[in-house]
Amino acid sequence: MKTKTQFNAFDIETTAPLEKIGIIATQNTEGQPHITFINSLMAIDQTRMALGQFVRGKSKYFIRKNPKASFFILSAHTRKTWQGKLVWTDKKDQGSELEAYKEKPLQRYNSYFPIHRVHYFDLVETTPAMGLPVLKIAGSAMVTRLLGSAAQKKNKDPILNPYGTTLFNSLLTMKFLSFMGSDGFPCLVPFVPCMSIDSRQLVFPAKALGNHSMGINTPIAVFCLKNTMESVLVRGKFLGTKRVLGKTMGILDLDWVYNSMPPNAGQIYPEKPLKPVTSFE
């Protein structure tokens, strides 16, 4: 895929509105991939990007510990996409970029979750603005759904709850896959046709892994996003590939599920015991 090291004027102007899909892949403190929806991610000049923080999520903590990250942007106005790598450099609670965020239509009258902090990144590389291959995405999703149904099996000990299973099996949801690359950056693959073959495993086309050599038990994260902003993040171990109706499919064995929706994002599986609040400071 052709890449460049600078944004042009069209890139900067088109990524500025908050009405877009913004995805950032980071690395957690255990070296595993993590994916977050952040629509405030945008280019601010030829070589820098920024995102506005409005809730305290894990991704902002992870990028400070491991500054290498990857991103994907889909403009709601032009249907153009960008994909690349970036490195976190700084955060500020004041400045011209923060004031600009506050003036955007989606933030101007936001009393509940206003952007209060800006994180800055240096651009490493990005693709040029590209069109959205709608027909290709839809066709791949339908094929994967057919193949997933063929591989369907029942399991008595569910990991994904019915809500999560429905999201993953819907043709109207977008799935983003991430795993750690050899250069220390998370690899981020957008629009991966992916579905649940039971509540403990996902199936996806093996070609989504590209030319990367994936070892058995390699951690892979998959972020599932609906156009209503409902989402769920899962992570599991790569079990290798198998042939399903003549197609090579990758199998992901789930071991972690995360509710990525504000205001109460948190781990769903493995279940954490509820603890009483003993301090209100």
N, C-alpha and C positions, 0 to 999 in steps of 0.2 A: 504494500500500500504506500502510495506516494505521500511524503510528509514535508513540512517546512518548519522553520524555526521562528517565524514571526507572523503575527496577525496583520491583516491589511485593514483598511478603513471599513470595508463592508463587514468583515468579521466583528470588529469592535462595535459597530452600530447595531448589528443584527443580534448579537448575544446580550445586549444591554437590557432589554425588557425582561421582567420577571415571569411573563407568560411563556414559559418554555419548560422542557424537560432537562434537568441538569442532574447528572449522575457522577459521583466521585468514588473511586475505589481506593481504599487505603489498606494498610497492614496493621493488624492489632499487635499488642505487646508480646504475643506468642508466635508472631511470624505468619499468622493466618490472614487470608483476605477478608475484607469487610467492604460492604457497598452501601452508599447512602444517596437518597434523593435530596438534592439541594438546588432549587430553582434560581437561587441568587447568584450562582456561579456565572462569571462573565469575564470577557477580556476587557481590560481597562486601558491598555496601550499595546504597542507592538510586541512587547516581550513579557508582559505581566498579566496575571489574572487575580481576581478577588472573589470572595464569597462573603455574604452577610450572615451572621449568626443570630438566630432569634430564639432558639432553644438550646439547652445544653445536651448535646448528644455525644456519642462515643467517637464519631469520626473526627471531631475537632480535637479531641484528646489524642487520638491515634496519630494525626498528621504532625502534631508537635513532637511526638516520640519518634516517629518514622516519617520524615518529611517527604519521601518519594510517594507520589500518588499518580493516578490516571483519571481521565475525565471523558465524559461524553455529553454533548449538548444537542438538543433538537429544538429548533426555533418553531414556535407555534404559528408565527406569522408567515414565514417563508418556506417551512418544511425542509430547511437546510440542516445538515448535521455536521458536527465537528468531533473529532476524537484525538486524544493525545496524552502527553505526559507532562507533569509539572512538579515543582518542588516548593514546599511551604517555606516561607522566609520570615514572616512577622505577623503580628496581630495588633490592632489599635482600637481603642474605644472612643476615638474622636478623629476628625479629619474630613477632608472634602468628599472622600468616597462614602463615608458613613452618612453625611448629609445628603448626598445624591441618592442613596438607598431610601432614606426617609421620605424623599420627595416623589418616589415612584408611586403610581396609582394604587398598587396593591398594598402599599405600606403607609400611605399618607394618613389614613384614618384608622390604622391598626392599633387598638388599645390593648389587645390581649397578648400578641406575640410580635412586638416590634423588633426590628433589627437593631441591636445595640453594640455589635462588635464586628469588625471587618478583619478577615484573614487574607494575607497576601501570598502570592505564589510567583515564582519565575517559570516562564514557559520553557520546556525542554524541546518539545516537538508537537505539531498538530497537523492533522490532515487539512487540505483545502476544504472549503464549503462544498458539501456533497448533497445530492438529492436523496430523498427517502424512497427506497425501493419497496413500495407498498405491495405490489403484486407478488414479488419474490418472498416477502415476509409472510404474507397471507398463505401462499402456496406451501411454504415450508412448515408453517404451523399446522395446516390441515394434514399434511403427510405425517408429521410427528405425532399428531393426535391418533391417527390410524395405527401407527406402529406401536405407540404406547398402549393402546387398547389391546393389541395383539399380545403384548407382553404382560398384560394385567394379571395381578395375583392378589390374594387376600392375606392380610396379616392381622393377627389378633391383638398385637401390641402396637397401637398407632403412635406415631410421632407427630405428624401433621394432623391438626384437628380438621373437622369438616370444612370450616371456613377457609383454611389454608389450602386444602385439597381442591376446593372449588376454584379458588383464585388461580392456582397453577394449571388447572385443566380447562380454563376458559380461553377461547380464541381471542378474547378482547383484552387480554393482559400482555404486557411487555415483560420479557425476562432478560436480565443482564447477568452474565457469567464472569467470574473473576478467579484467578489463581496467580500465585507469585511467579514472576519471570526470573530468569537467570541474572538479569541486570539489577535486581533489587526493586524494580517497579512492579506493581500489580498489573497483570494483563487484564484488560476489560473488554469483553466481547458483547456488543449490543444485539438485541433482538434475536436471542437464541431460542428456537422452538424447543420447549421443554415442558414436560408434564409428569404427573405423578403416576407411577405404575402400581403403587400401593401407598400407604401413608408413611412408609419408611424409605422409599427409594424414588429417584427421579431418573428419567431417560431423556437424552438429548442427542442430536446428530454429532457423531465423533468429529466431523470436520470443523466444528466450532472451536476445537482446540488448536487448529492451524498446524504449523510445523513443530509445535512444542512437544518435547518428549515428556509424557506424563507417567510418573511411576505409580505403582499401586499404592493406595492410601494417601495420595497427594490431596491436601485440603483444597476444596473448591467451594466458593460461595455463589449463590444464585439469588438475585433480587427480583421479586415479582411485583409489578406495578400496574394498577388499573387506572384508566383515564379519570376516575373519580378520586384519585390520589389514595386509594386503599392499597396497602402494600404489606409484604412479609419478606423477611430475609432468612435464608436457610444456609447451612453449611454442612458439608459432609466429606466423606472420603471417596476418592475415585476408585472404582472397582475394576476398571478396564472396560473393554468393549465386547459387544456381542452382536451377532447378526439377527436382525428381526425382519422378516419378509424381504430378505435380500439387501437390506440396508445396514450399515455399520453404526451402531448406537453406543454412546457412552452411558455408563451406569454410575449414579451417585448415591452412596449409602448415607442417609442423613443421620447426624448426631447432635444437631443444634438448630433451634428455631428462635427467631427474634422478632418481636413486634416493633416495626420501625415507624409506626405512626405516632405523631405527637398527639396529645401532650404527655402521654405516659408510655414512652418507649421502654422496652425491657425484654429480658429473656423469658421465653415461654417454655422451652424444653432444652435441657433437663429442668424440671420444675424446681423452683426455689421456694423454700418454706416462707410463709408470711411472718413478718416480725413486727411486734407492736412498736409504735412510735413512743419513745421515752424522752426525747428532747426536742424542743421546738425552737432552739436557738438558730 
